[in-house]
Amino acid sequence: MKKIIALILIIILSKIVLSQGDFCNNAATITPSFTNCSWIAGTSNNATQTMPGCSGNADDDVWYKFVANSSSMTIKVDPTVGYDAVIQVFNGTGCSGTSLGCKDDNGANGDEEITLNNLTSGNTYTFRVYHFGTGSGSSNFNVCVTGLAPSTNNTACAAFPLPTVTPSCNFQTYSNLGSAGSSVPSPNGCGGSAPHQGGYQGGDVWFSVVVPPSGTLDIHTLSMDFSDGAMALYRGSCTSPILVSCDDDNGIGSMPYLYQTGLIPGATMYIRVWEYGNNNNGKFGICVSTPTNDNCATAQWICDLNGYGGVTSSAYTIDLPSNMTGTGQNGVANSNPSAPFGQNYTGNNPSSPIQIDNNSWLAFTASATTAQLFVQVHSCQNNNGMQMQIFQGTNCSNFVAVSNMLETTNSQNITATGLTPGQTYYIMVDGFAGDLFLGWCWRGLQ
């Protein structure tokens, strides 16, 4: 059974302090990047209202402007805990532009993201950020503007490099729209019928990735502009790539998914992605991870969960070290009420047995007596839910729950209390009833 949970969280690599404008006619300038966010630290503390809000109370709006580097631009705001961000975008500069969109989807603590299409590259656009409620909430946030990289990666030798492979998974957005396609022969073994295996008729784009020490690649794609894609993995030189594997529909919906083991650590591999039929091209997401945190003993250590992304898929197996088990592991709800996983249950299905199916592990060192994480969920296929809980334990044994057991399909908080600063704690993540997820994130470990 295929079970996928993807954790999409923004990694805050750098924070540049910027003095943003309190008024629309002195907006601070942001230089957009392609694909990856260059985060800028901002605040609406002591800001005043310029104009009424598109959603909520804009009594603390602050302003930014950027020059579009592509026809599709994305603005992301990553708030601190207690900040309920709203984004509104305007055409042009100053205070007379036309509103192009307003975003207020996720409530307090949640990321906000707005993508604008059909913009004019080279034109200037303005946007504002403010806290939904009265005042400025916790005041602080991070903001970035990204454009869509042109599809010049239409050959293996022009492949776009993907990030260093770890257990984390942060989907990056690319497009195959306008790709001239490559001259590499049509792959086989993808599904579909010859000569168009996996519906290949051109329009492919290429990525490169270095095999991690585990020798394993877990490659996921995300449906955006098209929902039916295919993907192939190659080894060797970029001038004569050799097919390793290919897939059409093993991911979410009709998107591709590849899991490849036994690769040579340090080798460069090439990933080829295309839209089935080459007749509905556009944006898609891709991430590559390796499931080395499959067991508690190899839990991924995280210094700052703000910005951590990960994935749980069919590559993961059940890991039940020491006393770890679910309160309904045998399939009967609450048949083992003293089990660690399921204590302080806060889900919507109390009559369903709490079971562990394909869990993965993270570990952190507490810096305070309380840790609160805002779990932001996206794209749930079967609407069953994901499961998460935080535990105290010693070398992956004698687990005791220190948080509520979260089972959710939407954005909620999970809170651990009674922590000892300096002590190690474990976060276990699992799918519920085999549901498939592409996207949940953490915010605000304290």
PLY file of the C-alpha trace (Angstrom):
ply
format ascii 1.0
element vertex 446
property float x
property float y
property float z
element edge 445
property int vertex1
property int vertex2
end_header
0.00 0.00 0.00
1.35 3.35 -0.97
1.41 5.96 1.75
2.83 9.38 1.19
3.03 12.35 3.47
4.94 15.26 2.15
6.04 18.00 4.37
6.38 21.18 2.67
8.16 23.72 4.92
10.27 26.69 3.92
13.88 26.49 5.04
14.99 29.89 6.28
18.53 29.96 4.97
19.16 33.62 5.57
17.30 36.58 6.98
18.21 40.02 5.72
16.91 42.86 7.84
15.08 45.29 5.60
13.48 48.59 6.41
10.16 48.28 4.56
7.94 51.23 3.74
5.00 52.15 5.92
3.32 53.85 2.95
2.68 52.65 -0.58
4.65 55.47 -2.19
7.88 54.52 -0.40
7.68 50.73 -0.74
10.91 48.83 -0.08
12.43 47.07 -3.08
12.79 43.28 -3.22
14.87 41.69 -5.97
13.14 38.43 -7.01
15.07 35.18 -7.31
14.23 32.15 -9.41
12.62 29.11 -7.71
14.34 29.33 -4.30
13.36 31.94 -1.75
15.84 34.56 -0.61
14.13 35.36 2.66
13.97 38.91 3.97
13.03 39.66 7.57
10.22 42.20 7.93
8.04 43.73 10.59
4.81 45.69 10.73
5.50 46.92 14.25
4.47 50.59 14.63
3.15 50.70 11.04
-0.07 52.54 10.25
-2.91 51.92 7.80
-2.58 53.22 4.25
-5.95 52.03 2.98
-8.67 49.60 4.13
-7.71 45.95 4.03
-8.82 43.41 1.46
-9.33 41.01 4.37
-9.21 41.88 8.06
-7.81 45.05 9.59
-4.92 46.66 7.66
-3.95 49.05 10.45
-0.31 47.90 10.24
0.31 47.45 6.50
3.87 47.64 5.19
4.80 47.87 1.51
7.20 46.25 -0.94
7.80 46.45 -4.68
9.57 44.23 -7.20
10.37 44.04 -10.89
8.95 40.84 -12.37
11.57 38.45 -13.77
8.98 36.17 -15.38
5.30 36.16 -16.30
4.52 34.05 -13.22
5.57 35.44 -9.83
5.05 34.04 -6.33
5.07 36.00 -3.08
5.47 34.06 0.18
5.12 35.29 3.74
6.37 33.14 6.63
5.03 34.63 9.90
6.24 34.24 13.44
3.87 32.59 15.91
1.01 34.98 16.64
1.07 36.76 13.27
-1.88 36.23 10.89
-0.48 37.42 7.57
-2.47 38.94 4.69
-0.93 39.69 1.27
-2.40 42.10 -1.29
-0.73 42.74 -4.66
-1.13 45.77 -6.92
-0.30 46.58 -10.51
2.28 49.35 -10.81
3.89 51.53 -8.15
2.67 54.14 -5.72
-0.82 54.21 -4.30
-2.92 54.17 -7.47
-2.37 50.61 -8.69
-5.16 48.13 -9.33
-5.45 45.22 -6.91
-4.39 41.97 -8.59
-5.13 39.66 -5.70
-5.52 39.18 -1.95
-4.46 36.12 0.05
-5.62 35.20 3.56
-6.01 31.44 3.66
-4.27 30.00 6.70
-4.99 32.05 9.80
-2.58 32.84 12.60
0.90 31.27 12.31
0.26 29.91 8.81
2.27 30.70 5.70
0.56 32.77 3.04
1.45 32.41 -0.63
0.05 34.07 -3.71
1.00 33.30 -7.33
0.25 35.78 -10.07
0.23 34.70 -13.70
0.20 36.69 -16.94
2.42 39.42 -15.53
4.78 41.39 -17.75
8.44 40.64 -17.21
10.28 43.87 -16.50
7.25 45.68 -15.07
7.09 46.85 -11.46
4.46 45.53 -9.03
3.68 46.49 -5.45
2.33 44.48 -2.53
1.58 44.96 1.14
1.69 42.67 4.17
-0.28 43.14 7.36
-1.65 41.30 10.39
-5.31 40.32 9.97
-6.41 41.44 13.43
-6.22 44.73 15.25
-2.64 45.79 15.86
0.38 43.98 14.50
0.16 40.65 16.33
3.68 39.38 16.94
4.81 41.96 14.35
7.47 39.92 12.56
7.54 37.81 9.41
9.80 36.75 6.55
8.96 37.50 2.93
10.30 36.48 -0.46
9.43 36.93 -4.13
10.30 34.30 -6.73
9.88 34.04 -10.45
9.47 30.95 -12.58
12.76 29.86 -14.15
12.53 29.60 -17.97
12.48 26.04 -19.31
16.01 26.18 -20.71
16.81 22.87 -18.99
15.58 20.89 -21.98
18.70 18.70 -22.17
20.61 16.68 -19.61
23.67 18.90 -20.03
21.52 21.96 -19.25
19.87 20.27 -16.25
18.95 22.43 -13.28
20.74 21.16 -10.13
18.47 20.13 -7.26
19.41 20.63 -3.58
21.58 18.27 -1.56
19.56 15.14 -0.80
18.59 14.56 2.85
15.42 13.18 4.49
13.85 16.62 4.01
11.63 17.42 1.06
10.80 20.96 -0.01
8.99 21.06 -3.32
10.46 23.44 -5.87
8.36 24.83 -8.69
9.46 24.57 -12.31
7.79 24.64 -15.70
8.13 22.72 -18.95
6.11 25.31 -20.87
8.07 26.31 -23.96
10.62 23.52 -23.62
12.19 22.66 -26.95
12.55 19.07 -25.78
15.63 16.87 -25.95
16.96 14.45 -28.53
17.31 11.63 -25.99
15.33 8.60 -27.22
11.87 7.95 -25.77
12.19 5.99 -22.52
10.62 2.59 -22.03
9.07 0.87 -19.05
7.14 3.99 -18.02
3.66 2.75 -18.80
1.55 3.47 -21.84
2.17 1.95 -25.24
5.06 2.27 -27.66
6.34 4.41 -29.23
5.17 6.98 -26.67
6.06 5.36 -23.35
4.57 7.44 -20.54
2.94 9.61 -23.17
6.31 11.07 -24.18
6.01 13.32 -27.17
8.54 16.00 -26.23
8.42 18.98 -23.90
10.79 17.36 -21.38
12.89 19.23 -18.81
15.91 17.90 -16.93
17.33 18.08 -13.42
20.55 16.80 -11.87
20.99 15.39 -8.38
23.93 13.90 -6.48
23.32 10.51 -4.86
23.59 10.74 -1.03
25.62 8.28 1.10
22.52 6.07 1.48
22.55 5.32 -2.26
18.77 5.88 -2.29
16.65 8.49 -4.04
12.96 9.07 -3.25
11.65 11.33 -6.03
8.25 13.00 -5.77
6.33 15.29 -8.11
3.48 17.67 -7.38
0.59 18.47 -9.71
0.18 22.17 -10.46
-0.66 23.28 -14.02
-0.84 19.71 -15.27
-2.06 16.62 -13.45
-0.73 13.84 -15.70
3.04 13.66 -15.92
5.83 11.13 -16.30
9.43 10.94 -15.15
12.62 9.00 -15.90
15.91 8.60 -14.03
19.23 8.38 -15.89
22.87 7.73 -15.04
26.11 8.30 -16.92
27.24 11.39 -18.80
24.89 14.21 -19.74
25.84 13.72 -23.40
24.76 10.05 -23.42
22.47 9.44 -20.43
21.54 5.83 -19.71
17.99 5.02 -18.56
17.73 3.56 -15.04
13.98 3.65 -14.38
10.81 5.37 -15.52
7.30 5.95 -14.15
4.00 7.39 -15.27
1.30 7.18 -12.57
2.74 5.88 -9.28
2.55 9.24 -7.52
-0.44 11.24 -6.29
-3.20 11.07 -8.88
-1.61 10.65 -12.30
1.74 12.18 -11.37
4.96 10.13 -11.37
6.97 8.83 -8.41
10.31 6.99 -8.41
12.11 5.17 -5.59
15.57 3.94 -6.53
18.03 2.07 -4.30
21.53 0.72 -4.85
22.90 3.84 -6.52
26.53 4.89 -6.25
26.99 7.57 -3.55
28.41 10.76 -5.04
27.29 9.92 -8.57
25.35 12.52 -10.54
21.95 11.34 -11.75
19.61 13.02 -14.20
15.84 13.32 -13.80
13.67 13.88 -16.87
10.11 15.17 -16.42
7.42 15.71 -19.03
3.66 16.13 -19.34
1.83 13.13 -20.75
1.09 13.89 -24.39
2.96 17.25 -24.44
-0.35 19.06 -24.83
-0.98 20.66 -21.42
2.40 21.93 -20.27
3.09 24.30 -17.39
4.21 24.35 -13.77
4.86 21.34 -11.53
6.67 20.63 -8.27
9.57 18.27 -7.64
11.57 17.19 -4.59
14.15 14.49 -3.94
14.80 12.98 -0.52
16.25 9.86 1.05
14.41 7.98 3.84
17.32 7.56 6.25
15.09 8.56 9.18
13.00 5.42 8.77
14.02 4.20 12.24
14.16 6.02 15.57
17.83 5.13 15.87
18.52 7.17 12.73
16.10 10.01 13.49
16.84 13.24 11.65
18.20 15.78 14.12
16.71 19.24 13.65
18.15 22.37 15.22
15.26 24.57 14.08
11.99 23.06 12.90
10.98 26.39 11.41
11.48 25.69 7.75
11.93 21.91 7.95
10.47 19.88 5.11
10.26 16.12 4.87
8.46 13.25 3.21
7.01 9.96 4.37
6.26 7.55 1.57
6.03 3.87 0.73
9.81 3.90 1.14
9.25 3.99 4.91
8.48 0.90 6.99
6.85 0.34 10.38
9.27 0.99 13.24
8.11 0.03 16.74
11.13 0.33 19.07
10.83 -0.46 22.77
7.27 0.25 23.98
6.25 2.28 20.91
2.90 1.19 19.51
-0.53 2.63 18.80
-3.47 2.48 21.18
-5.28 0.49 18.49
-2.34 -1.19 16.76
-4.22 -4.49 16.51
-7.05 -2.79 14.61
-9.37 -2.39 17.61
-9.86 1.17 18.87
-8.32 1.83 22.29
-7.51 -1.83 22.87
-4.16 -0.80 24.35
-5.01 2.44 26.17
-1.56 2.78 27.77
0.30 2.75 24.43
2.36 5.94 23.83
0.99 6.73 20.37
-2.55 7.97 20.73
-2.40 9.53 24.20
-4.23 12.86 24.46
-5.88 12.27 21.10
-7.23 15.44 19.47
-8.49 14.07 16.15
-11.94 13.73 14.65
-12.20 9.92 14.63
-12.19 8.70 18.25
-13.75 5.40 17.24
-10.95 4.63 14.76
-7.98 2.55 15.93
-4.73 4.51 16.26
-2.16 2.50 14.31
1.37 3.07 13.06
1.81 2.28 9.38
4.92 3.89 7.84
6.35 6.18 10.49
9.37 8.45 10.21
11.35 10.13 12.99
12.78 13.52 13.87
14.66 14.51 17.02
15.32 17.86 18.66
16.83 19.25 21.84
14.40 21.29 23.91
15.35 24.90 24.56
12.29 25.66 26.72
9.71 23.84 28.82
7.08 24.12 26.08
7.24 23.46 22.34
4.37 24.49 20.09
4.29 23.62 16.42
1.76 24.94 13.96
1.01 22.14 11.49
-0.11 23.48 8.15
-1.61 20.84 5.86
-2.04 20.99 2.11
-3.36 18.57 -0.53
-4.85 15.53 1.15
-5.99 12.97 -1.40
-8.26 10.61 0.54
-9.22 13.06 3.29
-8.27 10.61 6.03
-5.55 12.57 7.76
-1.98 12.56 8.99
-0.79 11.65 12.48
1.91 13.21 14.66
3.01 13.12 18.27
6.00 14.26 20.36
7.66 11.86 22.85
10.16 11.78 25.64
12.50 8.79 25.45
15.97 7.56 26.23
17.93 6.25 23.26
14.69 5.34 21.48
13.23 3.48 24.43
10.68 4.00 27.20
8.59 6.47 25.22
6.21 8.79 27.05
3.92 11.18 25.17
4.54 14.84 26.01
2.09 16.32 23.50
-1.38 15.82 22.19
-1.70 13.19 19.45
-2.57 15.18 16.33
-4.62 13.59 13.57
-5.75 16.13 11.05
-6.45 17.07 7.46
-6.18 20.79 8.11
-3.96 23.29 9.90
-3.72 22.89 13.68
-1.34 23.25 16.61
0.50 20.50 18.44
1.88 21.41 21.86
4.41 19.62 24.05
4.63 20.59 27.71
6.74 19.71 30.72
9.94 19.59 28.68
13.40 19.76 30.20
15.71 22.18 28.37
18.71 20.33 26.99
16.90 17.00 26.80
16.23 15.07 23.58
12.68 14.60 22.32
11.31 12.67 19.36
8.66 13.62 16.81
6.98 10.70 15.06
4.99 11.25 11.87
2.70 8.70 10.25
-0.08 8.47 7.68
-3.63 7.62 8.73
-5.30 4.77 6.84
-2.83 5.06 4.00
-3.85 8.55 2.98
-1.60 10.38 0.51
-0.39 13.86 1.36
1.54 16.46 -0.53
2.19 19.17 1.93
2.21 19.97 5.58
4.55 22.24 7.44
5.73 23.21 10.89
6.00 26.67 12.29
7.19 27.99 15.63
9.15 25.49 17.69
9.71 27.30 20.99
0 1
1 2
2 3
3 4
4 5
5 6
6 7
7 8
8 9
9 10
10 11
11 12
12 13
13 14
14 15
15 16
16 17
17 18
18 19
19 20
20 21
21 22
22 23
23 24
24 25
25 26
26 27
27 28
28 29
29 30
30 31
31 32
32 33
33 34
34 35
35 36
36 37
37 38
38 39
39 40
40 41
41 42
42 43
43 44
44 45
45 46
46 47
47 48
48 49
49 50
50 51
51 52
52 53
53 54
54 55
55 56
56 57
57 58
58 59
59 60
60 61
61 62
62 63
63 64
64 65
65 66
66 67
67 68
68 69
69 70
70 71
71 72
72 73
73 74
74 75
75 76
76 77
77 78
78 79
79 80
80 81
81 82
82 83
83 84
84 85
85 86
86 87
87 88
88 89
89 90
90 91
91 92
92 93
93 94
94 95
95 96
96 97
97 98
98 99
99 100
100 101
101 102
102 103
103 104
104 105
105 106
106 107
107 108
108 109
109 110
110 111
111 112
112 113
113 114
114 115
115 116
116 117
117 118
118 119
119 120
120 121
121 122
122 123
123 124
124 125
125 126
126 127
127 128
128 129
129 130
130 131
131 132
132 133
133 134
134 135
135 136
136 137
137 138
138 139
139 140
140 141
141 142
142 143
143 144
144 145
145 146
146 147
147 148
148 149
149 150
150 151
151 152
152 153
153 154
154 155
155 156
156 157
157 158
158 159
159 160
160 161
161 162
162 163
163 164
164 165
165 166
166 167
167 168
168 169
169 170
170 171
171 172
172 173
173 174
174 175
175 176
176 177
177 178
178 179
179 180
180 181
181 182
182 183
183 184
184 185
185 186
186 187
187 188
188 189
189 190
190 191
191 192
192 193
193 194
194 195
195 196
196 197
197 198
198 199
199 200
200 201
201 202
202 203
203 204
204 205
205 206
206 207
207 208
208 209
209 210
210 211
211 212
212 213
213 214
214 215
215 216
216 217
217 218
218 219
219 220
220 221
221 222
222 223
223 224
224 225
225 226
226 227
227 228
228 229
229 230
230 231
231 232
232 233
233 234
234 235
235 236
236 237
237 238
238 239
239 240
240 241
241 242
242 243
243 244
244 245
245 246
246 247
247 248
248 249
249 250
250 251
251 252
252 253
253 254
254 255
255 256
256 257
257 258
258 259
259 260
260 261
261 262
262 263
263 264
264 265
265 266
266 267
267 268
268 269
269 270
270 271
271 272
272 273
273 274
274 275
275 276
276 277
277 278
278 279
279 280
280 281
281 282
282 283
283 284
284 285
285 286
286 287
287 288
288 289
289 290
290 291
291 292
292 293
293 294
294 295
295 296
296 297
297 298
298 299
299 300
300 301
301 302
302 303
303 304
304 305
305 306
306 307
307 308
308 309
309 310
310 311
311 312
312 313
313 314
314 315
315 316
316 317
317 318
318 319
319 320
320 321
321 322
322 323
323 324
324 325
325 326
326 327
327 328
328 329
329 330
330 331
331 332
332 333
333 334
334 335
335 336
336 337
337 338
338 339
339 340
340 341
341 342
342 343
343 344
344 345
345 346
346 347
347 348
348 349
349 350
350 351
351 352
352 353
353 354
354 355
355 356
356 357
357 358
358 359
359 360
360 361
361 362
362 363
363 364
364 365
365 366
366 367
367 368
368 369
369 370
370 371
371 372
372 373
373 374
374 375
375 376
376 377
377 378
378 379
379 380
380 381
381 382
382 383
383 384
384 385
385 386
386 387
387 388
388 389
389 390
390 391
391 392
392 393
393 394
394 395
395 396
396 397
397 398
398 399
399 400
400 401
401 402
402 403
403 404
404 405
405 406
406 407
407 408
408 409
409 410
410 411
411 412
412 413
413 414
414 415
415 416
416 417
417 418
418 419
419 420
420 421
421 422
422 423
423 424
424 425
425 426
426 427
427 428
428 429
429 430
430 431
431 432
432 433
433 434
434 435
435 436
436 437
437 438
438 439
439 440
440 441
441 442
442 443
443 444
444 445
